Amino acid sequence: MVDYHAANNQPSAGGAQSYMVQENDWDRDLLLDPAWEKQQRKTFTAWCNSHLRKAGTQIENIEEDFRDGLKLMLLLEVISGERLPKPERGKMRVHKINNVNKALDFIASKGVKLVSIGAEEIVDGNVKMTLGMIWTIILRFAIQDISVEETSAKEGLLLWCQRKTAPYKNVNVQNFHISWKDGLAFNALIHRHRPDLIDYDSLRKDDPVTNLNNAFEVAEKHLDIPKMLDAEDIVGTLRPDEKAIMTYVSCFYHAFSGAQKAETAANRICKVLAVNQENEQMMEDYEKLASDLLEWIRRTIPWLEDRTQEKTVNDMQAKQEDFRDYRCVHKPPKVQEKCQLEISFNTLQTKLRLSNRPAFMPSEGRMVSDINGAWHTLEGAEKGYEEWILSEIRRLERLEHLAEKFHQKAAIHESWTDGKEAMLKQKDYETSTLSEVKALLRKHEAFESDLAAHQDRVEQIAAIAQELNELDYYDSASVNTRCQKICDQWDLLGTLTQSRKESLERTEKQLETIDELYLEYAKRAAPFNNWMEGAMEDLQDMFIVHNIEEIQGLITAHEQFKSTLAEANKEREAIQSIQAEVQKIAQSNGIKLSGANPYTTITPSSIDSKWEKAMTMVPQRDSALQEELNKQNSNDSLRAKFATQANTVGAYIQEKMEEIGRISIEMNGTLEDQLTNLKDYQKNIMSYMPEINKLEGFHQLIQEALIFDNQYTPYTMEHLRVGWEQLLTTIARTINEVENQILTRDAKGISQEQLYEYRASFNHFDKDHSGALQAEEFKACLISLGYDVENDKQGEGEFARIMSIVDPNNSGAVTFQAFIDFMSRETTDTDTADQVIASFKILAGDKNYITAEELRRELPPDQAEYCIARMAPYAGPDGVPGALDYMSFSTALYGESDL
């Protein structure tokens, strides 16, 4: 016989040796108790078979089937996972003893002292020694590693049972014998971990056999724990065998311990998948919002670039109203969408960095920079469209004024030319006396003078028509037709005038007598009459001005005109005195006048009538000019009101932009306090909105008054709108930055003191207070924090690595958020691809692949289907149909090319 108690010299770990000695110092005489021996035989046999069946075999008789040592060695290989020396296959006693010795040597190598157990006793089929050896194996490989709150082995297993059964009525586990007789403790253990298998409330303490059989059957059917005890044996024994109970209970511990590991692994995977699903949803939301915004911009820009001209000022003012509606109603929600898009993008990138995921790259054309570029193009189109509308209104105003002026002058000219063609074609001189012919000739000379005086008006009509054509007047065709008719008639009048003059000159030799006074009257009356007609035309002339200086210039010109009226009245009196002298001579000499002045159609009464009419027009012109002066004064008041409000708003925006810049650098207190203060600050800014609306009201009044310039302020409404939008966007971005810092702090476990330290270091090296560190500033900051990034080769490599993390876009600058992300990554732990792969391996039962059935069993339905849809088929040689590759899937979650 080999005494392994004396032969074993290998050390054992911690308290394992002491409890093993204690457990081996058992009362072997008690094994002679038939009830205990029967319980141990059944329990130990079932325990051995639960492991041997993994190797495709089992035992029937525990003292007989281990005698040759072969199944004993196989059992040790299965439960240890190690290879034993090659067994001897001979049938002789010596071969059996050698095999058993190899098994006992292996047990001793694991730190177990086998007291008085020899190979010869096992080979001889000694029941007491065989059961003792199996109990020693159970202690070493099934119970020794149990640890609960720094207690191990038997005490640890007992504490585990007490903890798990504590909430259950009628259960009080104090040992491994009589505490288990009524079967309630077994049922409580199963119900605690699998409440779906046991209806605990239906069990009765006074029916132990039913309770025990229920627990044994459920364990065998659902938990893969073989039935190691008989209910009748336990109930019929005063004190059930402690070793049998411990062996059976240890199987429950290992079964539920594995389930707990699987649950932990499943929870880890669920957590990772939940993060991934949330991130994917945010990516989809970003893509949709970006697509919708870009599509709106794409639809809006052609409308803003449309330069279809309108025919009237009212039509263009309707377009201006549509544009104002776009600015006030349609665009502001899109400004909010653009701001929200940038905030969502920044939040998503922060979450991806915090969960060790690769940065989100939107699809082509949907980057924030692309949206900013499209927005810039939109604003450029807006500015161009607004300028075009204003220029078109000016052009159409000018066109309407010119068209009215054209038709007024044309009407005056046509009124003057009415009958002139017939007059020039008549041949009255053929039957006239000499004096009459001379009179006709003088009259014709006066007509020529009148015709020359009207040449300027014809030229003005042609010039106005030419300008209307150049300005693309919509009714240019009718203007051109009328102008051409006037010009053709004017040329004909010139030809007819020349022809009549020649005819009269041919007969002048027969005409000697002429009334000089009539002739003088006619010559002076004609230009004076033309002057009066020109003056009345000027007094009726329409005018358009845009500022006080222009209307004051017109008033000055009108005052100068009025200053010439006295001299003109003298000329009128002089002309009238000529006619009076004719009457006087005729009366004095008894001359009978034939009637009208033969040299002119201008009568003294017509001169007086036109003079009186002109004199009534002068105060009307005074009133019109004064009304326009009042209008321009009102416009100037509007300019002043707008300028006062614009200067106030502009200064406010500038002040708040500088203030938010300081706040983002000098913020104190906790992040939550900073966030609260920033949101209060944002509310305070938004409370200024009525002032903006007030300014918009002034701006609308100015546009309605067609005021195009303002010398009282350097600000335009467009500049202030852009500044206000920029202020709101800056505040929103600053709030988002603090929210991301809170998200980083909570996700990474960073303390408030660490954040203060990071902010202090960042601000110290941010010399220009730009909110970002240049590469050299960032390097100095890292050196101050203890990083070795000096200018040697190794330090430059490390600095390049860090820069690739904090500045993946190679912009050359590091934001505070990127700095916080880097520092939190350096100081905290996060889930990694290795951890996720290890979790999947637990769920797969240590296989290199996993099946859809296993995923559906261990994970929630939606996340199980998420994995199944994305896992590639497993290509390894040890796979089975339907096997899935969880390693490449886990790697892809973190964007890594390999582990």
ChimeraX attribute file (.defattr): number of C-alpha atoms within 10 A of each C-alpha:
attribute: neighborCount
match mode: 1-to-1
recipient: residues
	/A:1	10
	/A:2	16
	/A:3	14
	/A:4	21
	/A:5	16
	/A:6	11
	/A:7	13
	/A:8	18
	/A:9	13
	/A:10	11
	/A:11	12
	/A:12	16
	/A:13	9
	/A:14	8
	/A:15	12
	/A:16	18
	/A:17	16
	/A:18	13
	/A:19	16
	/A:20	20
	/A:21	16
	/A:22	10
	/A:23	15
	/A:24	20
	/A:25	10
	/A:26	11
	/A:27	9
	/A:28	13
	/A:29	8
	/A:30	13
	/A:31	19
	/A:32	13
	/A:33	11
	/A:34	10
	/A:35	19
	/A:36	21
	/A:37	18
	/A:38	18
	/A:39	23
	/A:40	26
	/A:41	22
	/A:42	19
	/A:43	24
	/A:44	23
	/A:45	20
	/A:46	23
	/A:47	21
	/A:48	21
	/A:49	19
	/A:50	20
	/A:51	18
	/A:52	21
	/A:53	13
	/A:54	12
	/A:55	13
	/A:56	8
	/A:57	13
	/A:58	18
	/A:59	16
	/A:60	11
	/A:61	11
	/A:62	19
	/A:63	21
	/A:64	16
	/A:65	16
	/A:66	20
	/A:67	24
	/A:68	27
	/A:69	26
	/A:70	18
	/A:71	20
	/A:72	20
	/A:73	23
	/A:74	19
	/A:75	25
	/A:76	22
	/A:77	18
	/A:78	15
	/A:79	16
	/A:80	12
	/A:81	9
	/A:82	9
	/A:83	12
	/A:84	15
	/A:85	10
	/A:86	10
	/A:87	18
	/A:88	16
	/A:89	12
	/A:90	11
	/A:91	9
	/A:92	10
	/A:93	14
	/A:94	14
	/A:95	16
	/A:96	25
	/A:97	23
	/A:98	18
	/A:99	27
	/A:100	27
	/A:101	20
	/A:102	20
	/A:103	25
	/A:104	25
	/A:105	17
	/A:106	19
	/A:107	21
	/A:108	20
	/A:109	15
	/A:110	16
	/A:111	18
	/A:112	27
	/A:113	26
	/A:114	24
	/A:115	19
	/A:116	14
	/A:117	20
	/A:118	21
	/A:119	24
	/A:120	19
	/A:121	20
	/A:122	25
	/A:123	23
	/A:124	17
	/A:125	17
	/A:126	15
	/A:127	18
	/A:128	18
	/A:129	21
	/A:130	24
	/A:131	21
	/A:132	20
	/A:133	20
	/A:134	19
	/A:135	20
	/A:136	21
	/A:137	20
	/A:138	20
	/A:139	24
	/A:140	18
	/A:141	16
	/A:142	19
	/A:143	24
	/A:144	20
	/A:145	15
	/A:146	21
	/A:147	16
	/A:148	15
	/A:149	8
	/A:150	8
	/A:151	15
	/A:152	19
	/A:153	22
	/A:154	21
	/A:155	16
	/A:156	19
	/A:157	23
	/A:158	21
	/A:159	19
	/A:160	18
	/A:161	24
	/A:162	18
	/A:163	13
	/A:164	17
	/A:165	22
	/A:166	16
	/A:167	12
	/A:168	17
	/A:169	13
	/A:170	14
	/A:171	20
	/A:172	16
	/A:173	19
	/A:174	13
	/A:175	17
	/A:176	22
	/A:177	19
	/A:178	18
	/A:179	16
	/A:180	24
	/A:181	25
	/A:182	23
	/A:183	26
	/A:184	28
	/A:185	26
	/A:186	24
	/A:187	27
	/A:188	25
	/A:189	25
	/A:190	23
	/A:191	19
	/A:192	17
	/A:193	14
	/A:194	13
	/A:195	13
	/A:196	9
	/A:197	15
	/A:198	18
	/A:199	11
	/A:200	17
	/A:201	8
	/A:202	7
	/A:203	16
	/A:204	14
	/A:205	15
	/A:206	9
	/A:207	12
	/A:208	20
	/A:209	20
	/A:210	18
	/A:211	23
	/A:212	25
	/A:213	19
	/A:214	18
	/A:215	25
	/A:216	23
	/A:217	14
	/A:218	18
	/A:219	21
	/A:220	13
	/A:221	12
	/A:222	10
	/A:223	17
	/A:224	13
	/A:225	21
	/A:226	18
	/A:227	20
	/A:228	22
	/A:229	22
	/A:230	17
	/A:231	20
	/A:232	13
	/A:233	17
	/A:234	25
	/A:235	18
	/A:236	13
	/A:237	15
	/A:238	12
	/A:239	16
	/A:240	22
	/A:241	24
	/A:242	17
	/A:243	20
	/A:244	25
	/A:245	22
	/A:246	22
	/A:247	22
	/A:248	22
	/A:249	21
	/A:250	22
	/A:251	20
	/A:252	20
	/A:253	18
	/A:254	15
	/A:255	15
	/A:256	18
	/A:257	14
	/A:258	15
	/A:259	16
	/A:260	13
	/A:261	14
	/A:262	21
	/A:263	17
	/A:264	15
	/A:265	23
	/A:266	22
	/A:267	16
	/A:268	17
	/A:269	24
	/A:270	18
	/A:271	14
	/A:272	18
	/A:273	18
	/A:274	14
	/A:275	16
	/A:276	18
	/A:277	14
	/A:278	13
	/A:279	19
	/A:280	14
	/A:281	12
	/A:282	16
	/A:283	19
	/A:284	13
	/A:285	15
	/A:286	21
	/A:287	18
	/A:288	13
	/A:289	18
	/A:290	24
	/A:291	16
	/A:292	14
	/A:293	21
	/A:294	20
	/A:295	11
	/A:296	13
	/A:297	18
	/A:298	14
	/A:299	11
	/A:300	15
	/A:301	19
	/A:302	12
	/A:303	13
	/A:304	19
	/A:305	15
	/A:306	11
	/A:307	12
	/A:308	5
	/A:309	14
	/A:310	16
	/A:311	15
	/A:312	17
	/A:313	18
	/A:314	13
	/A:315	14
	/A:316	18
	/A:317	18
	/A:318	11
	/A:319	15
	/A:320	19
	/A:321	14
	/A:322	11
	/A:323	19
	/A:324	14
	/A:325	12
	/A:326	13
	/A:327	12
	/A:328	11
	/A:329	11
	/A:330	12
	/A:331	13
	/A:332	13
	/A:333	11
	/A:334	15
	/A:335	15
	/A:336	13
	/A:337	16
	/A:338	21
	/A:339	18
	/A:340	17
	/A:341	20
	/A:342	22
	/A:343	18
	/A:344	18
	/A:345	21
	/A:346	19
	/A:347	18
	/A:348	21
	/A:349	20
	/A:350	23
	/A:351	20
	/A:352	18
	/A:353	19
	/A:354	20
	/A:355	21
	/A:356	17
	/A:357	20
	/A:358	14
	/A:359	14
	/A:360	17
	/A:361	11
	/A:362	15
	/A:363	10
	/A:364	7
	/A:365	13
	/A:366	19
	/A:367	18
	/A:368	16
	/A:369	11
	/A:370	14
	/A:371	20
	/A:372	15
	/A:373	12
	/A:374	18
	/A:375	19
	/A:376	12
	/A:377	14
	/A:378	19
	/A:379	17
	/A:380	14
	/A:381	19
	/A:382	20
	/A:383	13
	/A:384	13
	/A:385	20
	/A:386	16
	/A:387	12
	/A:388	17
	/A:389	18
	/A:390	18
	/A:391	13
	/A:392	20
	/A:393	21
	/A:394	15
	/A:395	17
	/A:396	24
	/A:397	16
	/A:398	17
	/A:399	23
	/A:400	17
	/A:401	15
	/A:402	19
	/A:403	20
	/A:404	14
	/A:405	18
	/A:406	22
	/A:407	17
	/A:408	16
	/A:409	19
	/A:410	21
	/A:411	12
	/A:412	15
	/A:413	17
	/A:414	14
	/A:415	11
	/A:416	12
	/A:417	17
	/A:418	11
	/A:419	10
	/A:420	15
	/A:421	16
	/A:422	11
	/A:423	13
	/A:424	20
	/A:425	13
	/A:426	10
	/A:427	12
	/A:428	12
	/A:429	18
	/A:430	11
	/A:431	9
	/A:432	14
	/A:433	13
	/A:434	18
	/A:435	17
	/A:436	19
	/A:437	26
	/A:438	26
	/A:439	28
	/A:440	24
	/A:441	25
	/A:442	25
	/A:443	21
	/A:444	20
	/A:445	19
	/A:446	23
	/A:447	21
	/A:448	16
	/A:449	14
	/A:450	16
	/A:451	17
	/A:452	12
	/A:453	15
	/A:454	18
	/A:455	12
	/A:456	11
	/A:457	16
	/A:458	18
	/A:459	12
	/A:460	16
	/A:461	25
	/A:462	20
	/A:463	14
	/A:464	21
	/A:465	24
	/A:466	16
	/A:467	15
	/A:468	22
	/A:469	17
	/A:470	10
	/A:471	14
	/A:472	15
	/A:473	22
	/A:474	16
	/A:475	12
	/A:476	17
	/A:477	11
	/A:478	10
	/A:479	23
	/A:480	16
	/A:481	12
	/A:482	17
	/A:483	22
	/A:484	14
	/A:485	13
	/A:486	19
	/A:487	16
	/A:488	12
	/A:489	16
	/A:490	19
	/A:491	12
	/A:492	13
	/A:493	19
	/A:494	17
	/A:495	13
	/A:496	18
	/A:497	22
	/A:498	14
	/A:499	13
	/A:500	21
	/A:501	18
	/A:502	13
	/A:503	15
	/A:504	21
	/A:505	14
	/A:506	10
	/A:507	15
	/A:508	17
	/A:509	11
	/A:510	13
	/A:511	19
	/A:512	13
	/A:513	13
	/A:514	19
	/A:515	17
	/A:516	13
	/A:517	15
	/A:518	22
	/A:519	21
	/A:520	16
	/A:521	24
	/A:522	27
	/A:523	21
	/A:524	17
	/A:525	25
	/A:526	20
	/A:527	15
	/A:528	17
	/A:529	20
	/A:530	14
	/A:531	14
	/A:532	18
	/A:533	16
	/A:534	14
	/A:535	17
	/A:536	19
	/A:537	16
	/A:538	13
	/A:539	19
	/A:540	15
	/A:541	14
	/A:542	12
	/A:543	12
	/A:544	11
	/A:545	14
	/A:546	17
	/A:547	19
	/A:548	17
	/A:549	12
	/A:550	14
	/A:551	21
	/A:552	17
	/A:553	12
	/A:554	15
	/A:555	19
	/A:556	12
	/A:557	12
	/A:558	17
	/A:559	13
	/A:560	11
	/A:561	13
	/A:562	13
	/A:563	11
	/A:564	10
	/A:565	12
	/A:566	10
	/A:567	10
	/A:568	16
	/A:569	12
	/A:570	11
	/A:571	15
	/A:572	19
	/A:573	13
	/A:574	15
	/A:575	20
	/A:576	18
	/A:577	14
	/A:578	20
	/A:579	19
	/A:580	13
	/A:581	13
	/A:582	19
	/A:583	15
	/A:584	13
	/A:585	12
	/A:586	13
	/A:587	12
	/A:588	9
	/A:589	9
	/A:590	9
	/A:591	12
	/A:592	9
	/A:593	11
	/A:594	7
	/A:595	6
	/A:596	11
	/A:597	20
	/A:598	21
	/A:599	27
	/A:600	22
	/A:601	15
	/A:602	15
	/A:603	17
	/A:604	19
	/A:605	10
	/A:606	12
	/A:607	19
	/A:608	15
	/A:609	12
	/A:610	16
	/A:611	20
	/A:612	11
	/A:613	13
	/A:614	19
	/A:615	15
	/A:616	12
	/A:617	18
	/A:618	19
	/A:619	12
	/A:620	14
	/A:621	17
	/A:622	15
	/A:623	12
	/A:624	15
	/A:625	18
	/A:626	15
	/A:627	12
	/A:628	21
	/A:629	21
	/A:630	14
	/A:631	17
	/A:632	22
	/A:633	14
	/A:634	14
	/A:635	21
	/A:636	20
	/A:637	12
	/A:638	19
	/A:639	23
	/A:640	17
	/A:641	17
	/A:642	26
	/A:643	22
	/A:644	15
	/A:645	19
	/A:646	26
	/A:647	18
	/A:648	14
	/A:649	20
	/A:650	22
	/A:651	12
	/A:652	15
	/A:653	20
	/A:654	14
	/A:655	12
	/A:656	16
	/A:657	19
	/A:658	12
	/A:659	11
	/A:660	17
	/A:661	17
	/A:662	12
	/A:663	14
	/A:664	20
	/A:665	16
	/A:666	11
	/A:667	16
	/A:668	12
	/A:669	11
	/A:670	14
	/A:671	18
	/A:672	13
	/A:673	12
	/A:674	18
	/A:675	20
	/A:676	13
	/A:677	15
	/A:678	21
	/A:679	16
	/A:680	12
	/A:681	14
	/A:682	16
	/A:683	11
	/A:684	11
	/A:685	17
	/A:686	12
	/A:687	10
	/A:688	12
	/A:689	12
	/A:690	10
	/A:691	14
	/A:692	18
	/A:693	11
	/A:694	14
	/A:695	22
	/A:696	18
	/A:697	13
	/A:698	21
	/A:699	21
	/A:700	14
	/A:701	16
	/A:702	20
	/A:703	14
	/A:704	12
	/A:705	15
	/A:706	14
	/A:707	18
	/A:708	13
	/A:709	12
	/A:710	18
	/A:711	10
	/A:712	15
	/A:713	16
	/A:714	11
	/A:715	16
	/A:716	16
	/A:717	16
	/A:718	12
	/A:719	11
	/A:720	18
	/A:721	14
	/A:722	11
	/A:723	17
	/A:724	22
	/A:725	15
	/A:726	14
	/A:727	20
	/A:728	18
	/A:729	19
	/A:730	17
	/A:731	21
	/A:732	18
	/A:733	17
	/A:734	19
	/A:735	21
	/A:736	18
	/A:737	20
	/A:738	18
	/A:739	17
	/A:740	21
	/A:741	21
	/A:742	19
	/A:743	16
	/A:744	21
	/A:745	20
	/A:746	11
	/A:747	16
	/A:748	18
	/A:749	13
	/A:750	18
	/A:751	11
	/A:752	14
	/A:753	10
	/A:754	14
	/A:755	19
	/A:756	16
	/A:757	12
	/A:758	18
	/A:759	18
	/A:760	14
	/A:761	17
	/A:762	25
	/A:763	20
	/A:764	12
	/A:765	19
	/A:766	19
	/A:767	13
	/A:768	9
	/A:769	15
	/A:770	13
	/A:771	17
	/A:772	22
	/A:773	24
	/A:774	16
	/A:775	16
	/A:776	12
	/A:777	18
	/A:778	22
	/A:779	21
	/A:780	16
	/A:781	20
	/A:782	18
	/A:783	13
	/A:784	12
	/A:785	11
	/A:786	8
	/A:787	14
	/A:788	16
	/A:789	19
	/A:790	16
	/A:791	10
	/A:792	9
	/A:793	10
	/A:794	12
	/A:795	14
	/A:796	15
	/A:797	14
	/A:798	15
	/A:799	21
	/A:800	13
	/A:801	11
	/A:802	16
	/A:803	20
	/A:804	12
	/A:805	17
	/A:806	21
	/A:807	17
	/A:808	13
	/A:809	10
	/A:810	11
	/A:811	9
	/A:812	14
	/A:813	19
	/A:814	22
	/A:815	17
	/A:816	20
	/A:817	19
	/A:818	18
	/A:819	20
	/A:820	22
	/A:821	21
	/A:822	17
	/A:823	16
	/A:824	20
	/A:825	17
	/A:826	9
	/A:827	10
	/A:828	11
	/A:829	11
	/A:830	12
	/A:831	14
	/A:832	18
	/A:833	23
	/A:834	13
	/A:835	15
	/A:836	22
	/A:837	21
	/A:838	17
	/A:839	21
	/A:840	25
	/A:841	19
	/A:842	19
	/A:843	27
	/A:844	18
	/A:845	13
	/A:846	12
	/A:847	12
	/A:848	18
	/A:849	23
	/A:850	27
	/A:851	21
	/A:852	16
	/A:853	12
	/A:854	13
	/A:855	21
	/A:856	16
	/A:857	13
	/A:858	19
	/A:859	20
	/A:860	14
	/A:861	11
	/A:862	12
	/A:863	18
	/A:864	20
	/A:865	15
	/A:866	13
	/A:867	20
	/A:868	20
	/A:869	10
	/A:870	13
	/A:871	20
	/A:872	15
	/A:873	18
	/A:874	21
	/A:875	12
	/A:876	12
	/A:877	6
	/A:878	10
	/A:879	17
	/A:880	14
	/A:881	8
	/A:882	13
	/A:883	20
	/A:884	25
	/A:885	21
	/A:886	26
	/A:887	23
	/A:888	18
	/A:889	19
	/A:890	24
	/A:891	18
	/A:892	17
	/A:893	18
	/A:894	19
	/A:895	14
	/A:896	13
	/A:897	8
	/A:898	9
	/A:899	12
